[in-house]
Amino acid sequence: MTTTAASSSSSHSHHLSPAFPGRAPWGTASKLRAWQQGAMEKYIQEQPRDFLAVATPGAGKTTFALTLASWLLHHHVVQQVTVVAPTEHLKKQWAEAAGRIGIRLDPEYSAGPLGREYHGVAVTYAGVGVRPMLHRNRVEQRKTLVILDEIHHAGDSKSWGEACLEAFEPATRRLALTGTPFRSDTNPIPFVAYEEGTDGIRRSAADYTYGYGSALADNVVRPVIFLSYSGNMRWRTKAGDEVAARLGEPMTKDAVSQAWRTALDPRGDWMPSVLRAADQRLSEVRKAVPDAGALVIASDQDSARAYAKLIRDITGHRATLVLSDDSGASDRIDEFSGNDDRWMVAVRMVSEGVDVPRLAVGVYATTISTPLFFAQAVGRFVRSRRRGETASVFLPTVPDLLSFAGEMERERDHVLDRPKKDGEEDPYAEEDKLLQEAERQQDEDTGEQDMLPFEALESDAVFDRVTYNGDEFGMQAHPGSEEEQDYLGIPGLLEPEQVQLLLQKRQARQIAHSRKKPDGEADLLELPAERRPVVTHKELMELRRQLNTMVGAYVHQSGKPHGVVHTELRRVCGGPPSAEATAGQLRQRIAKVQEWATRMK
């Protein structure tokens, strides 16, 4: 890099995002974040050909990667840079960020010689998949650093993975970046090293890891308050049967899916209630963070349009609508990032890598339930700009989502050799399908909406709980109630410990208020959230299996028939037969039969 480029980067530093401190060549720049500094020092000391950096969304992977690119160019280790990104918008975002520190990347490159004014190109995985030999020829001609952003996208051996391997195998240096769990299948990801554990299973080995927990402790990212809503759902199956269920109650996988879709139907009452609550939360946050914005992540175009209309009806203001990964959508994201409008509605594409630091409130209005997508979606709201900011994400009370919310700090590696039990359903099929869809036009009409196995009939919303830092708070409350407003009104600028303390006080106040009400007014299940565990259907099956095992052991010990023991458990503990019992009732019966068995010893 030239001296002119370095000085130019300094003069433009005030335009950089907070996650990008604005770097000239290594050694001339102001201080990096501690993890970026540590990763740089490790790289410079080891000088590897391949380097995998895993850093939580919002931590500043772009800063690290471009600082490293600047150092490698400056020391003539490489002569050009190629950035591979998941989407068109991110490709342009990389080029703009690189340009601000004097590295000029062509985001419109398609073929032929590169202009002399450029240091390299920014392309998409799909673009590499179409013409891998074009990029291989460029890499072979000059010493190249390849930056593979969100490297898990290269894990599909059928197309993108093979193309990346073919195109960039000759590269001088390769830097792989990711901020979330890798693909869940067992296809090896190109240029990623795997190490075998003591269990004989190979897992991806990162060269440097900076997780959400560490970033939160360093005040690099915002803490996240998850507000979940349950409610009564009613839908009609394909066979014409009407089904009613309460979101969050244990039920089969298909029933959970259909209740979830019913909740997200814009014609019901659940979505308007949640959007109204989210807008109130946004107003509270904007008292301390005036330009804070909110984002709805929708499943499809029709829902996105309907949600945008609901937001206009609720707020009186137009929502920015982002429907597909095209140049117009990219411009709309950029415009929203730079103004102070309240709401944006998008179909999936904003879930990964798009940097809109002012997003502070989110509504998860999609039925995608993979840990990868969830982590990427939440990553849109955690990018910290100043100390004390918090993010708020609204969710349906779905076991998988609440589980992900409670495990925000968990680090995951890509696992090969995953054992599969006979008869076990593939828990990763949904993610495989999503990644196959990513290779097609994102918002094309697949006809899937015409094959939905149900018709949503009606829904309502009930504030259910707050999940924060792995703990759960709150009792159920009606939308618009004083109890709900207590949680929506938490200040938007607080230290993490203050958030925890405030949530504890809010719950204590809600419990005290509940105790003063006459029993006849308790039309909701008024138990603290930690005593209302949401369990998956598989967990419920495991509890039934455990109960049957315990009953079987007691039958052998006591000589009583199975049916007699089960009947006695129902008489003592109450509740329906075990096939219809709740998780709490099953646990109570397990404890009771253990107590009986202990007495007989």
N, C-alpha and C positions, 0 to 999 in steps of 0.2 A: 504494500500500500504506500502511496506517495505521501509526502509531508502535507501537500495541499489537501489531499483527502482527509488526513487526520485533523487538520485545522478546520476543515469544513464540517466534520462531524461534531466538533466542539461547539461551533456556532449554532448548530441545529439541536443541541441537546435539550433545549427547553420544550421541544415538540414531542419528546419521547414519552411513552407510557411509564407509569410508576414501576412496572415490572422490568423496565429497560433503562438502566442508569445512564446509557449513552457512552459507548466505549470507542476510543481511538485504539491504535495498536497496543497490545499488552505491554504494560509498563508505563504508559503515558496517561492511562485513564484514572478517573477517580475510583473510590473503593467499590469493589464488588460485594455482593452479599456473601456471607461466610460460606455457604454451600457452593456457590459459583467459584469462589476463590479456591476452595478445597478441591473441587473437581478439576479446575484448571491446573493446579499444582500437581495433582495426580497424573493428569494427562501429559504434562510437560516432562515430568520425571520419567514416565514409562515409555512415552512416544509409541503407543500401540497403533497398529493398522486399523483395528476395529475397537470401538469404545461405545459401551451402552450406558447412557445416563437415564435413570428413572427418577423423575421429580414430579411431585404433585401438581395438578393444574393450578396456575396462578403463581408458581414459585419463581418463574423467570427462565424457562428453558431456552427461549429465543435469545435472551441476553447471553447466556453461557455459550450457546452454539455460535453466535456471531462474534463474540469475543475470541473464541477459539479460532474461528475462520480468519479473523483479522490477524491473529498471531501467526498462523500457518502461512498466510500470504506474505506477511511482513518479513518472515524468516525464510522465504523461498522454499518452504517444504512442499507447498503446492502452488500451482499457477492459476487455477480456476476453481470455482465452487459450483456445485449443483445441489439445489434444495429440492427434495421431493415431499410434497404435502398432500393431505387427503382430499382437499377441495380447491376449487378455483379461487374462492375468497381467501383461503389461507395462503395460497400461492402468491397472491398479490400482497397480502399482509406481510409475508416474509420479504418480498422484494422492497416494500416501502421501509420496513425496519432496517434492512441491510443498507439501503440508500442513505439513511440518516447517519450512518457511521462511515460512509465513503465506500462501501462495497456495492457495486452496481450490478444487479441481477435483472435479466430480461424475463419478465413474467409472461410474455406473449410469444416466446420462442416456439417454433413449430418444426423448422427444418433448415438445412443449409448452414453456411458459416455464420458465426456469431459476430455482431458488430464489435469493432475494436474498442469502443467505449465501455464495454461490459466486462465484469470480472467473472461472469457465469450466468446460469439460468435458474429459474424457479419453475418447476413442473409439478404435475399431479401423478399419483400412482396410476390412475387410469391412462394418462398420457404415455407414461413409460410402458404400460401394458400393450398399447397399440403399436409402438415403434421402439422396441428395446434395442435393436441394432443401431439405430440413429444415435442413441445415448451412449452405447458402448463405443462407437467410433469416436465420439467426442472425448470420452474418458481415456481412450488409448492414445489419442494424439497429444494430450497435455496432462501433466500431473494434476490430479483432481481430488478435492475433498468433496465427498457426497454426504449431505446431511439428510437423514431419513426421519422426517417428523412423524410422530405417532406410528412407530415401526410395526405395531401389531397389524396394520393394514397390509403389510407385505407377507402375511402368514398364510395366504390362500395359494397353495401350491399349483392350483389349476390355472392361474392367470397372473395375478399381480406378483406373487412370490417368485414364480419362475422368471417373469420378466425382469424383476429387480436383480435377481441372481445373474441373469444373462447380461444385463446392461452394466452393472456396477462391479462385477467380479474383478476387472482389471484396475479399479480405482486405487490411488495411492493411499488415501485415508478414508475411512467411513465412520461417521458419527451417527449412532442410532439414538433416538429420543422417544420416550413415552411418559405419560403422566398417570396411566391407569392400568388395571389388570390387562394382561395380554389376551389374545384370542383364547377361547376355552377348548379348542380342538387340539389334536395331537400332531398337527403339521408343523415341522420345524420352521422357524422364522429365519430368513436369510441373514447372515452376518451376526447372529446372536449365538453366544457360547452357552452350552448346557453342561451342568455338572450332575453326576449321579450321587444321590443321597444314600444314607445308610439303609433306606427301605428299597433300594434298587431302582428308584424312579428318578428320571432326569428332569431337572428344573433349570429355567433360564438363570444365568449368572450375570447380574449387573456389575459394571465397573464402579458405578457411584450411584447411591440411592439417597433420595431426600424425600421422606414421606410426609403425609399431611400432618401427622402428630408433631413431627419436628418443626415443620413450617409454622404450625399454630403456636408452638412454644416460642418461636423466634419472632412472632408477630408479622410474619411474611404473608399469611393468608388470614381471612376472616373466619371466626367460628360460625357454625351454621345452626340455626334454630329450625327444626322440622316441626311443622304444625300439621297434624293429620286429622282427617274428617271421615267419619263413618256415616251411616244412614241406612234407611230402608230402601231396597231396590225391588222392582217388579218388572219381569220381562216375559216374553212369549217365546218358547222354543220353536225349532223348525217343525216339530211335530204338532204344534198348535197348543201345547200345554202352557199354562201360566204358572210362573214360579216366583216366589217372593223370598227374599233373604236379606239379612242385615250385613252390610259390608264390615268385614273384620271378624265375623264369626267363623269358626272352623267349618269348612265345607270342601267338596271335591275340587280338584284342579279346574275342571271345566266350569263348575259353578262359580268359583272365584273369578275366573276370566270373564264370565258373562255378567256377574254383578259389577265388576270393575268397568266393563264397557258401558253398562247401563248408567253408572255414575257419571261417566264422561260424556254421555249424550247431551248435547247442548239444549235439547228440548225439555229435559227434566229440570228439577229444581236444584240438584246437587251442584252443577257447575256454576250457575248464577250466584248461589250462596257462597261458594268458595272464592269466586272471583271478587265478589263484594268484600269478603273478609280480607283477601289479599290486597285489595285497593286501600282498605282502611289501614292495613299494616304498612303499605307504601307511604301513605300520608304521615304516619307516625315517624317512619324512618327519615322522611324528607324534612322533618323539623330540625334534624341535626345534620343531614346530608342532603342539601337542597336539590341536587341534580340526580338523586337516586332513581334508577329505572327498574322496571319489572318486565319479566319475560314469561310467556306461556309456551311450553313445548308441547305441540299437538302431534297427533298421530298421522293426520292426512289433511289434504287441502280443504275439503268441505268442512271439517271440524274447525280448522284454523279460521276460515272465513266466518263461521258461526260464532266462534269465541270473540273475534274482533268486533262483531256486531253487538254481542253482549256487553263487552267492555265499553263501547260507545254509549249504549243505553244506560249503563250503570254510572259511568263517570262524566258523560257529556263530552268526552275528548276522543279523537280518533286514535286508534292503535296502529303502529307500523306493522304491516303485514309482509312476511317473508315466506314465499311459497316454494321456491326452487333455487337450486344452486346455479344461477345464471348471473350475468353481469349486472342486471337490474337489481337482483336480490343483494348482491355485494354492495352496490351503491346505497341501498336502503339501510343496510347494517351500518355502513360507515356514517351515514347521515344521522342515524339514531345514536350512534356512539358519541357524536359531537354535539348533539343538542340536549335539551333537558325535558324532552317528551316523557310521558309517564310509562307507556306500555308498548311492548313489541310482542307479536305472536308469530311463531315460526314452526315449520314442519321439520323437525329433527336436525336439519343441517347446522343449526346454531349450537347443537349440543357439544360439538367437539372443536376446541382450539380457537374459536372466534373470541377475540379480545375486546370486550366491552366492559371495562373496569367499573363503570357506574351501575351495572346490574346488581341489585341488592335484594330483590324479591323475586321468587320464582314460583310457578305453578306447574307441577309435573302432571300434565294432562295427556299422557300416552300410556299404552298398555305394554310397552317394552319393559321386560323385567330381567334383563341381564345385568350383572354387576358392572360390566364394562360401560354400558350405556349410562347407567345410573351415576357412576362416578364421573363420567365426562359431563353429564348434564349438570350435576351439582357444581362441577368445576367452573361453570360459567359465572357463579355467584361468589366465589371465594377470593377473587383477586383484590388484595388489600391496597388501599390508597393512603390511609392514615390510621393510626392506632385507635382502637376502640370501635371500628365499624363491625357490624354483625350482618350476616346474611340470613334471610328467612325463606324457607322452601315449603310450599303447601303440597300435601300428598293425600291420596286416598288411603284409608286404613287397610292396607294389603300386607300380609305377613312378609313377603319377600322384600318389599320396599322398606318396611320398618326395620327389618334385619340389616339391610344395607345401611340405613341411616344410623343404626347403632354401632356399625363397624367401620366408620369413616377412617379410622386410623390404621386399619389393618392393611398390611402390605402383601401383595400377591405376586407370584412369579408364574411364568408360563410353564405348564407341566406337560412333559411327554410321558409315554408309557402309562397313561392313566388306566388303572384296572377297571374292568366293567363286569359286574355280577350278572349271572344268568337272569334273564327276564327283566333287567333293570331298564327303565326308560332313559333315553338320552337327555340329560338336563341341559345340554348345550345346543340342542337342535334349533332353538329359537335364535340364538346368536349366529349360528351358521347361516340360517335363512336371511338374517339381516345383512350379513356381509355379502351374500350373493346378490341381494337387492342393491347394495351399494355400487355394484359394478354396472347396474343399469341406470337409466335416467331416474333420479331420486324420486320424482313425484309423478311418474307415468301411471296411467290407469291400469292396474294389474287385474282388475275384476274381482279382487278379493272382497270388496265391500258388498258385492252382490251375493256372496256365499256365506254371509254371517249366519250362524245357527240360531239366531234369536232376534227378537224385536224388542227394543227398550220401550217400556210402557210408562213408568214413572219412577221418580227418585226424590229423596229428600236428603238433607245434609245435617249432620250432628257433629259439633266440635268434639274430638275424641281425646287427643293428648298432644303434648309437646315432647319431642325427643331432643335431648341436648347433651353432648359430651358422653353419650352412652347411657344416660339416665332418662327416665320417663316421668313426666309431671302432668297433673291436671285430672279433672273428672269431666265426664261428658256434660255438654251444655248445648242449648239451642243457639242457632245463629242469631246474632243481635242481642243476646242476653248479656247481663252484666259480667257473668263469669267468662264468657268468650272475650269480651272487650278487655278484660284484665290482661289476657295473654297477647292480644293484638296491640295493646298499648305499651308494651315493653319498649323503653327508649332504644333508638337505633344506634346510639354511641355509648357503649359500655365496655369495660374490661371483662374478659371471660369469667373471672370469679364473681363479678357483680351480676352477670347474667344468671349464673347458677344460683346465687343467693336470692335473687329476685324471683326466679321460678319457684324456689322452695317456699318463699313467703306467699306467692300467689296461690299455690296449692293449699297451703295451710289455711288461708283465708277462705278458699272455696269449700274446704272440708268443714270449717266452722260454720259457714253460712248454711251448708247442707243440713247440718245437725239441728239447726233451729227450725227447719221447715217441717210442717206436718207430714206424716207418712203418706197421706193421700196426694200430696203434690209431687212426689218423687216418681215422675213418669219416665225417667232415664235411669240407667244403671249407674248409681252414684257411689263408685269405688275409685280410689286413686289409681292412676294408670299402671303403676308397678304391680298392683294386685289384679289387673285385668290383662294378663299376658295374651298377645295375639299369636296363635300357633298355626302352623301350616297343616295341611291335610296329612302330610307324611308324618309330622310330629304326633298328630292325633292317632294315626294308625300305630305308631310306635308305643304310645301310652296304652292303647287297647292290647297290643301284644304283650306289654309288660304286665298288665293286669291279669291277662289269661295265664301267663307263666306263673305269676304269684299264686293265683287261685289253684292252678294245677299242683303246685308244690304243697299247698295247704290241704288239698284233697288227699294227696298221698299221705300226709302227716295225720290228718284227722279221720280219714275214712268216710267223710261225707261226700255225696254226689256233687258234681260241678253245679248243677242247676240250683241245688239247695244253697250252696255258698253264695252264688250270684244273687239269689233272691234275698238272702239275709243281708248282703252288702247294700242292696237297694233299700231294704227296710231301715237299716241303721243310718245310712248316709243320705238317703233320699235320691230323687232323680229318676230318669227313664232307664231303659235297658242300656247296656254299655255301648251298643252300636249307635245310640242316639245321644249319649252323654257328652257333656262338654269336657274340655281339658281339665278344668278345676274339679269336676265331679269324679273323673277317672283318677286323678292324683289323690283325692280324698279316699277313694276305695282302695287304692294301692297301699296307702298308709295304714288303713284299717286292717287289711288282711295281714300286713306285716306285723301289726300289733297283736293280732290273734295268734299268729305263728310263734311269736316271741313268748307269749304266755304259756304255750304248750311245751316249751323246751324245759 
